[in-house]
Structure formats: structure tokens, C-alpha cells
């Protein structure tokens, strides 16, 4: 069975009503990125950051996967599918995708602020137990913080994502500007001979600068409909 690796970004979740850090205004929910998604912002005001993610989490529980998410899941009937996502939402999982790698963390989890990637202190939240009380502690005694890779921090799942990209027979990019590194470098791990598709409604500068990429200039759902027609004969 051939393997498809998807790299999804902000544009994947737009149709589900989920705003993103990167957009024309450079804000997410009207907060500057530096205030709510950087280590300096966390150190300066952990209460504000905690409350921000509590609010965002409430919106996420109500968000539903769009047709694009569902079509990615549907391709599991014909292909081995791995989704590498820059998004912190759980919409791929809600759609049923079985193999999802989150490069930038997961909104539905919190962790130790001293040792963020120690699995002993990572806590899964649920719709019934969604809010973190400011000042609440992790198991190691440090403040619970969002399980989010803040800007400027290393991306711990990058090696796993690169391993999947090396093994891809088809590589598909959806809704990311390809300006976000190290994720944007994933394409460099793929075999140069494999087909690469880009689904994005906007023109993407330099898209064919070093290898042939088929650009499907549509949003996530309409673009995935077109891709499925190409891939499923």
C-alpha cells in the first residue's frame, strides 16, 4: 500500500471556524502572538496565557472537522496515511485520522512548565474538565502550562515527522505558507521523484523554485475533493 504524508497548516482549519496565529492581521483572537505564544509572554503573565488557552479550548470543543479533514481520513481506505500538522487543534483526530503528528503541540493538553515534554506530567483535558486554574501545578511542582510549542522553542516531533516524510510515496501540503520552519523544510526529506501537491487558494511564491509541485488553487475541502479524484481511480 502506498503511503501519503500530509503536511497541514492554518488553512486546513479555516473552514471549521478556527482562527490562527498567522493571518493578515498577525493576531489570534486579537492577542499579539508574543503575548500568548512565546516563552517571554508566559514568564511575564502566566495567568493571562492560561486564561487565553482556556478560552480557546472552549471554542475548540465546539469546532467540527470540515470536509477536507474527512477526505484525508477517507484516503486511509486506499493508502497508508500520515498527517503531520502545524495546527494545535484536534480536528484531524475528530475526523478519525489514525496517525497524526502534532509539530506545534496540542491545545487539549497541558504540561509541566519546567519539563514540558516529560510524559509523566502531560495531562489530557476533556470538555468536562477543560479549564486550568491559574496557579495550578503539574506533578513536578511547576506551573501547568499549555502543551504548545511556543515561538522560539525547539520542535520535538520534527524527527518523527522527517522520518515519515522520507518514507512517503506522495506528499501533500495543505493550507500552510511554507514559511514556518522547521516544518517547511519537511519537503526536503522526501524523495525528489515523488509527486508533491499543494492545496492553497492563494498564489504561493516560489512554490516550484526547486522541484515540480502541482498547485491546486482551492481551499482545503474543495482542494481535497480534486485530489481524491486524482489519487483514487
C-alpha positions as CSV (number, residue, x, y, z in Angstrom):
1,X,0.0,0.0,0.0
2,X,1.4,3.4,-1.0
3,X,2.0,6.0,1.7
4,X,0.7,9.6,1.6
5,X,2.1,12.1,4.0
6,X,0.1,15.3,4.6
7,X,1.6,18.5,6.0
8,X,-1.3,20.7,7.1
9,X,-1.3,24.2,8.4
10,X,-3.6,27.0,9.4
11,X,-5.6,26.9,6.2
12,X,-6.7,23.4,7.0
13,X,-8.9,24.6,9.8
14,X,-10.2,27.9,8.4
15,X,-13.5,26.3,7.2
16,X,-14.0,24.9,10.7
17,X,-14.0,28.4,12.0
18,X,-10.7,28.2,13.9
19,X,-8.6,31.3,13.7
20,X,-4.9,31.1,13.6
21,X,-1.7,32.9,14.7
22,X,-0.7,33.7,11.2
23,X,-3.1,35.8,9.2
24,X,-3.3,39.2,7.6
25,X,-3.6,40.8,11.0
26,X,-0.9,38.7,12.6
27,X,-3.1,38.1,15.6
28,X,-5.1,35.2,17.0
29,X,-8.3,36.2,18.8
30,X,-6.9,39.8,18.9
31,X,-3.9,38.9,21.1
32,X,-0.4,39.6,19.9
33,X,1.4,36.3,19.3
34,X,4.3,37.4,21.6
35,X,1.9,37.8,24.5
36,X,0.3,34.4,24.3
37,X,2.6,32.1,22.4
38,X,6.1,32.9,23.5
39,X,8.2,31.9,26.5
40,X,8.7,35.5,27.4
41,X,4.9,36.1,27.3
42,X,4.4,33.1,29.6
43,X,7.0,34.3,32.0
44,X,5.6,37.8,32.0
45,X,2.0,36.8,32.7
46,X,1.2,33.1,33.1
47,X,-2.3,33.9,34.3
48,X,-3.2,35.7,31.1
49,X,-1.7,32.9,28.9
50,X,-3.6,30.2,31.0
51,X,-6.9,32.1,30.6
52,X,-6.3,32.7,26.9
53,X,-5.9,28.9,26.2
54,X,-8.9,28.1,28.5
55,X,-10.9,30.4,26.2
56,X,-9.5,28.9,23.0
57,X,-10.1,25.4,24.3
58,X,-13.8,26.1,24.8
59,X,-14.1,27.2,21.1
60,X,-12.2,24.0,20.0
61,X,-14.6,21.6,21.8
62,X,-17.4,23.1,19.6
63,X,-15.4,23.1,16.4
64,X,-16.1,20.3,13.9
65,X,-13.9,18.9,11.2
66,X,-14.6,20.1,7.7
67,X,-14.9,18.0,4.5
68,X,-11.2,18.4,3.9
69,X,-10.4,16.7,7.2
70,X,-12.9,13.9,6.5
71,X,-11.5,13.3,3.0
72,X,-8.0,12.9,4.4
73,X,-9.4,10.2,6.7
74,X,-11.2,8.6,3.8
75,X,-8.0,8.1,1.9
76,X,-7.0,5.6,4.6
77,X,-9.2,3.2,2.7
78,X,-6.7,3.2,-0.2
79,X,-3.4,4.4,1.2
80,X,-1.3,4.4,4.3
81,X,-1.8,8.0,5.6
82,X,0.2,10.0,8.0
83,X,-0.8,13.6,8.9
84,X,1.9,16.0,10.1
85,X,0.1,19.1,11.3
86,X,1.3,22.5,12.4
87,X,-2.1,23.0,14.0
88,X,-2.8,22.7,17.7
89,X,-6.4,21.7,17.2
90,X,-7.7,18.1,17.3
91,X,-9.8,18.3,14.2
92,X,-7.9,15.6,12.3
93,X,-8.5,13.2,15.2
94,X,-12.2,14.2,15.4
95,X,-12.4,13.3,11.7
96,X,-11.0,9.9,12.5
97,X,-7.4,10.1,11.2
98,X,-5.4,7.4,12.9
99,X,-1.9,8.7,12.5
100,X,-1.4,12.3,13.4
101,X,1.9,14.0,14.4
102,X,1.5,17.5,16.0
103,X,4.5,19.6,15.4
104,X,3.4,22.6,17.5
105,X,1.7,20.9,20.4
106,X,-1.9,20.1,21.3
107,X,-4.4,22.5,22.7
108,X,-6.3,19.7,24.5
109,X,-3.3,19.0,26.7
110,X,-1.3,20.8,29.4
111,X,2.2,20.1,30.8
112,X,4.9,21.0,33.2
113,X,6.4,24.4,32.6
114,X,9.8,23.1,33.9
115,X,9.9,20.0,31.7
116,X,7.2,20.4,29.0
117,X,7.8,17.1,27.2
118,X,8.1,14.8,30.1
119,X,5.1,12.5,29.5
120,X,4.7,11.9,33.3
121,X,3.4,15.5,33.6
122,X,1.4,15.8,30.4
123,X,-2.3,16.0,31.2
124,X,-5.2,15.4,28.7
125,X,-8.1,17.7,29.2
126,X,-11.7,17.0,28.3
127,X,-14.8,19.1,27.6
128,X,-16.0,18.4,31.1
129,X,-12.6,19.2,32.6
130,X,-11.3,21.9,30.3
131,X,-10.2,24.9,32.4
132,X,-6.8,25.2,34.1
133,X,-7.0,27.3,37.2
134,X,-4.2,30.0,37.2
135,X,-1.5,28.8,39.6
136,X,-2.4,25.1,39.2
137,X,0.6,22.9,39.4
138,X,1.9,20.0,37.4
139,X,3.1,16.8,39.1
140,X,6.7,18.2,39.4
141,X,5.5,21.2,41.3
142,X,5.9,23.7,38.4
143,X,3.0,25.7,36.9
144,X,0.9,23.8,34.4
145,X,1.3,25.4,31.0
146,X,-0.3,24.8,27.6
147,X,1.2,21.9,25.8
148,X,2.1,24.2,22.9
149,X,5.5,24.7,21.3
150,X,6.0,28.4,21.9
151,X,7.7,30.6,19.3
152,X,11.4,30.2,19.6
153,X,11.3,26.8,21.2
154,X,12.6,23.6,19.6
155,X,10.1,21.3,17.8
156,X,10.5,17.9,19.5
157,X,8.3,15.9,17.0
158,X,10.4,17.1,14.0
159,X,12.5,14.0,13.8
160,X,9.4,11.8,13.7
161,X,7.9,13.9,11.0
162,X,11.1,13.8,8.9
163,X,11.1,10.0,9.3
164,X,7.6,9.8,7.8
165,X,8.4,12.3,5.0
166,X,11.4,10.2,3.9
167,X,9.1,7.2,3.6
168,X,6.4,9.0,1.6
169,X,5.2,7.9,-1.9
170,X,3.1,11.1,-2.2
171,X,3.5,14.3,-0.3
172,X,0.6,16.8,0.1
173,X,0.8,20.3,1.6
174,X,-2.5,21.9,2.7
175,X,-3.0,25.5,4.0
176,X,0.5,26.4,5.1
177,X,2.5,29.3,3.8
178,X,5.6,27.1,3.8
179,X,7.3,30.0,5.6
180,X,7.1,28.2,9.0
181,X,10.4,26.4,9.7
182,X,11.4,23.8,10.5
183,X,8.1,22.3,9.2
184,X,8.5,23.9,5.8
185,X,11.8,22.0,5.4
186,X,9.9,18.7,5.5
187,X,9.6,18.6,1.8
188,X,13.4,18.4,1.6
189,X,13.3,15.0,3.3
190,X,11.1,13.5,0.6
191,X,12.4,11.5,-2.4
192,X,12.8,14.0,-5.3
193,X,11.0,11.7,-7.6
194,X,7.7,11.5,-5.8
195,X,4.6,13.6,-6.7
196,X,4.0,16.7,-4.5
197,X,0.7,18.5,-4.3
198,X,-0.1,21.9,-2.7
199,X,-3.6,22.8,-1.8
200,X,-4.0,26.5,-1.1
201,X,-6.4,29.1,-2.5
202,X,-3.8,31.8,-2.7
203,X,-0.8,32.1,-5.0
204,X,2.3,30.7,-3.2
205,X,5.6,32.4,-4.0
206,X,8.5,30.3,-5.1
207,X,6.4,27.1,-5.0
208,X,8.3,25.5,-7.9
209,X,11.6,27.0,-7.1
210,X,13.5,23.7,-6.7
211,X,11.1,20.9,-7.6
212,X,7.9,20.4,-9.5
213,X,4.8,20.9,-7.3
214,X,1.2,20.6,-8.5
215,X,-0.7,23.6,-7.1
216,X,-4.4,23.0,-6.6
217,X,-5.5,26.6,-6.0
218,X,-8.6,25.9,-3.8
219,X,-9.5,25.8,-0.1
220,X,-9.0,22.7,1.9
221,X,-12.3,20.9,1.2
222,X,-12.6,21.7,-2.5
223,X,-8.9,21.0,-3.0
224,X,-9.2,17.7,-1.3
225,X,-12.1,16.7,-3.5
226,X,-9.9,17.4,-6.5
227,X,-7.0,15.5,-5.0
228,X,-9.2,12.5,-4.3
229,X,-10.3,12.4,-7.9
230,X,-6.6,12.3,-8.9
231,X,-5.5,9.7,-6.4
232,X,-8.4,7.3,-6.2
233,X,-9.1,5.8,-9.6
